[in-house]
Amino acid sequence: MKGYGPASYGDGMADVYDEWYATRGDIDGAVAALAALASAAGPGPVLELGVGSGRLAVPLSASGVEVWGIDASAAMVARLRAKPGGADVPVAVGDMADLDLSSLRHGTATRFSVVFAADNTFFNLISAEAQDRCLERVRSLLAPHGRLVIEAFVPAPDAPASSVDARTVALDHVVLTVTAHDATSQTVDGQHIELRESGVRLHPWSIRYLAPDQLESMASRAGLRLVERWSDWRMTPFTTNDNTQVSVFEVAA
């Protein structure tokens, strides 16, 4: 999508994200699983890639886990900081492909017990090069027994080349979701088109998806080894019929 950059999704969604997605997914299950992984890994904070408005970071922090974040969208980070408890989450504004946390470190080296990207966030890196860079940086930031956790959808083999769906049909507005899928590059460009009497609003998004075996191979090249894969945050064992993966990696020996 021409002109689309790391901050485009967050900047376009910041003022509607909590209304549309605040309760999306199994928040309690994610918080419990991440807290358990952090406890098992030993000392060190948890880092969320694409922390956004804090849908997971705020309740995870409230559970007693030290949480840091990074997000490319200053508008999304402002939403996080305005929430109760949001100011307690240190956040770097920047591209998670480069994962520059120098603004938060105050000159000290930090190793994370868990680094995680929830709800397809890793796929928001829209090139293989960006995904590779991110994984390499994550490896360098993980504590010796730390874990990388990636939650993402499992791509369907028969996904259509394009689609138009009604996301919301309300008395005063309609939201349509339009997508264009390139199976060769494994990319999907989309728009949430919000129609109101006052006008039209566009919320662009773009992803580069990976099948579970492709994600495992990419992580391996970065020096990360798959240790567990679940179908959900409740640690249900993953099967080939599942459409969601929660993949857990460690630093390879």
C-alpha positions as CSV (number, residue, x, y, z in Angstrom):
1,M,0.0,0.0,0.0
2,K,1.7,3.1,-1.2
3,G,2.6,5.6,1.6
4,Y,1.8,3.1,4.4
5,G,4.4,3.1,7.2
6,P,5.0,1.6,10.7
7,A,2.7,4.2,12.4
8,S,-0.1,4.2,9.8
9,Y,-2.2,1.5,11.5
10,G,-2.1,3.0,15.0
11,D,-2.5,6.6,13.8
12,G,-5.6,5.6,11.8
13,M,-7.1,3.5,14.6
14,A,-6.2,5.3,17.8
15,D,-9.5,7.1,18.4
16,V,-11.6,4.0,17.6
17,Y,-9.4,1.1,18.7
18,D,-10.8,0.8,22.3
19,E,-14.4,1.0,21.1
20,W,-13.8,-1.7,18.5
21,Y,-11.3,-4.0,20.1
22,A,-11.0,-3.3,23.9
23,T,-12.4,-6.7,24.8
24,R,-11.1,-8.6,21.8
25,G,-9.7,-12.0,22.6
26,D,-9.1,-13.8,25.9
27,I,-7.5,-11.0,27.9
28,D,-7.6,-13.0,31.2
29,G,-6.1,-16.0,29.6
30,A,-3.3,-14.0,28.0
31,V,-2.5,-12.2,31.2
32,A,-2.3,-15.5,33.2
33,A,-0.2,-17.2,30.5
34,L,2.3,-14.3,30.2
35,A,2.6,-13.9,33.9
36,A,3.3,-17.6,34.3
37,L,6.0,-17.5,31.6
38,A,7.6,-14.4,33.2
39,S,7.7,-16.0,36.6
40,A,9.2,-19.2,35.2
41,A,11.9,-17.2,33.3
42,G,13.1,-15.4,36.3
43,P,14.0,-11.7,36.9
44,G,13.4,-9.2,34.2
45,P,10.5,-7.1,32.8
46,V,8.1,-8.2,30.1
47,L,8.1,-6.3,26.8
48,E,5.1,-6.0,24.5
49,L,5.7,-5.4,20.8
50,G,3.0,-3.1,19.4
51,V,1.7,-2.2,22.9
52,G,-1.0,0.1,21.4
53,S,-3.5,1.5,23.8
54,G,-2.6,-1.1,26.4
55,R,-5.4,-3.7,26.0
56,L,-3.0,-6.3,27.5
57,A,-0.2,-4.2,29.0
58,V,-2.5,-2.4,31.5
59,P,-4.1,-5.5,33.0
60,L,-0.8,-7.4,32.9
61,S,0.9,-4.6,34.8
62,A,-2.0,-4.5,37.3
63,S,-1.4,-8.2,38.0
64,G,2.1,-7.3,39.3
65,V,4.2,-7.9,36.3
66,E,6.7,-5.2,35.2
67,V,5.7,-4.4,31.6
68,W,7.4,-2.3,29.0
69,G,6.2,-1.5,25.5
70,I,7.0,-0.2,22.1
71,D,4.7,1.2,19.5
72,A,5.3,3.2,16.3
73,S,2.1,5.3,16.8
74,A,2.4,8.2,19.2
75,A,-1.4,8.6,19.0
76,M,-1.9,5.0,20.3
77,V,0.7,5.6,23.1
78,A,-1.1,8.7,24.2
79,R,-4.3,6.6,24.6
80,L,-2.4,4.2,26.7
81,R,-0.9,6.9,28.9
82,A,-4.4,8.4,29.5
83,K,-5.7,5.2,31.0
84,P,-5.6,4.4,34.7
85,G,-2.4,2.6,35.2
86,G,-1.2,3.4,31.7
87,A,1.4,5.9,32.9
88,D,3.1,3.0,34.8
89,V,4.0,1.3,31.6
90,P,7.3,2.6,30.1
91,V,6.8,2.9,26.3
92,A,9.2,3.7,23.5
93,V,7.7,5.3,20.4
94,G,9.3,3.6,17.4
95,D,9.3,0.8,14.9
96,M,9.3,-2.6,16.5
97,A,11.4,-3.9,13.6
98,D,14.3,-1.9,15.0
99,L,13.3,-2.3,18.6
100,D,15.2,0.7,19.9
101,L,14.6,1.0,23.6
102,S,17.4,3.4,24.4
103,S,15.0,6.1,25.5
104,L,13.8,3.8,28.3
105,R,17.1,2.3,29.5
106,H,18.8,5.3,31.1
107,G,22.2,3.8,30.2
108,T,21.6,0.4,31.7
109,A,21.3,-3.0,29.8
110,T,18.0,-4.7,30.1
111,R,17.1,-8.3,29.5
112,F,13.5,-9.3,29.3
113,S,11.9,-12.4,30.8
114,V,9.2,-12.4,28.1
115,V,8.8,-10.5,24.8
116,F,5.4,-10.9,23.2
117,A,3.3,-9.8,20.2
118,A,-0.4,-10.5,20.6
119,D,-3.3,-10.7,18.1
120,N,-1.4,-10.7,14.8
121,T,0.7,-7.7,15.8
122,F,3.9,-9.4,14.5
123,F,2.3,-9.6,11.1
124,N,2.0,-5.8,11.1
125,L,5.7,-5.9,10.0
126,I,4.9,-5.9,6.3
127,S,8.2,-7.3,4.9
128,A,10.3,-10.3,5.5
129,E,13.3,-8.1,6.2
130,A,11.4,-6.2,8.9
131,Q,10.3,-9.4,10.5
132,D,13.8,-10.8,10.4
133,R,15.2,-7.7,12.0
134,C,12.6,-7.7,14.8
135,L,13.3,-11.4,15.7
136,E,17.1,-10.8,15.7
137,R,16.6,-7.8,18.1
138,V,14.3,-9.8,20.3
139,R,16.9,-12.5,20.6
140,S,19.5,-10.0,21.7
141,L,17.1,-8.7,24.4
142,L,15.9,-11.9,25.9
143,A,17.2,-13.1,29.3
144,P,18.9,-16.5,29.3
145,H,15.7,-18.4,30.1
146,G,13.4,-15.8,28.5
147,R,10.6,-16.5,26.1
148,L,9.2,-14.9,22.9
149,V,5.5,-15.4,22.5
150,I,3.7,-14.6,19.2
151,E,-0.1,-14.9,18.9
152,A,-1.3,-14.9,15.3
153,F,-3.9,-16.3,12.9
154,V,-3.1,-19.4,10.8
155,P,-3.6,-18.4,7.2
156,A,-6.2,-20.4,5.3
157,P,-5.0,-22.0,2.1
158,D,-8.1,-20.8,0.1
159,A,-8.2,-17.2,1.2
160,P,-9.8,-15.0,-1.5
161,A,-7.9,-12.5,-3.5
162,S,-10.3,-9.7,-2.4
163,S,-13.3,-9.2,-0.1
164,V,-15.8,-6.6,1.0
165,D,-17.6,-7.3,4.3
166,A,-19.9,-5.3,6.6
167,R,-18.1,-5.0,9.9
168,T,-20.7,-2.7,11.5
169,V,-24.2,-1.8,10.5
170,A,-25.7,0.7,12.9
171,L,-28.5,3.4,12.8
172,D,-26.0,6.2,12.3
173,H,-23.0,4.6,10.6
174,V,-21.7,1.7,8.6
175,V,-18.2,0.2,8.6
176,L,-17.1,-1.8,5.6
177,T,-13.9,-3.9,5.6
178,V,-12.2,-4.1,2.2
179,T,-9.2,-6.3,1.5
180,A,-6.8,-7.1,-1.3
181,H,-4.8,-10.4,-0.8
182,D,-1.5,-11.2,-2.6
183,A,-0.8,-14.9,-2.0
184,T,2.6,-14.7,-3.6
185,S,4.0,-12.0,-1.2
186,Q,1.7,-13.3,1.6
187,T,0.4,-9.8,2.2
188,V,-3.1,-8.4,2.8
189,D,-3.9,-4.7,2.4
190,G,-7.1,-3.5,3.9
191,Q,-9.3,-0.5,4.8
192,H,-12.0,-0.2,7.4
193,I,-14.3,2.3,5.6
194,E,-16.4,4.2,8.1
195,L,-19.5,5.9,6.5
196,R,-21.4,8.5,8.4
197,E,-23.7,11.4,7.4
198,S,-20.8,13.7,8.2
199,G,-18.5,12.0,5.7
200,V,-16.2,9.1,5.1
201,R,-13.3,8.0,7.3
202,L,-10.6,5.5,6.2
203,H,-8.7,3.3,8.6
204,P,-5.9,1.5,6.6
205,W,-4.1,-1.6,7.6
206,S,-1.6,-4.0,6.1
207,I,-0.1,-7.3,7.1
208,R,2.4,-9.9,6.0
209,Y,1.3,-13.3,7.3
210,L,3.3,-16.5,8.0
211,A,2.2,-20.1,8.3
212,P,3.3,-21.7,11.6
213,D,6.2,-23.6,9.9
214,Q,7.3,-20.4,8.2
215,L,7.3,-18.5,11.5
216,E,9.3,-21.3,13.2
217,S,11.8,-21.3,10.3
218,M,12.2,-17.5,10.5
219,A,12.7,-17.6,14.3
220,S,15.3,-20.4,13.9
221,R,17.3,-18.2,11.6
222,A,17.3,-15.5,14.3
223,G,18.6,-18.0,16.9
224,L,15.3,-18.8,18.5
225,R,13.9,-22.3,19.0
226,L,10.2,-23.3,19.3
227,V,9.4,-24.8,22.7
228,E,5.6,-24.8,22.7
229,R,2.7,-24.0,20.5
230,W,-0.9,-23.6,21.7
231,S,-4.1,-22.9,19.9
232,D,-5.1,-20.3,22.6
233,W,-3.9,-18.5,25.7
234,R,-5.3,-21.3,27.9
235,M,-2.4,-23.5,26.6
236,T,-4.7,-25.8,24.6
237,P,-2.4,-28.0,22.4
238,F,-2.2,-26.8,18.8
239,T,-3.5,-29.0,16.0
240,T,-3.4,-28.6,12.2
241,N,-7.1,-27.8,12.3
242,D,-6.7,-24.7,14.5
243,N,-6.9,-21.2,13.0
244,T,-5.0,-19.4,15.7
245,Q,-1.5,-20.1,17.1
246,V,0.3,-19.0,20.2
247,S,3.9,-19.9,19.6
248,V,6.5,-19.8,22.4
249,F,10.2,-19.6,21.6
250,E,13.4,-19.6,23.6
251,V,17.0,-18.6,22.7
252,A,18.6,-21.6,21.0
253,A,21.7,-23.2,22.5
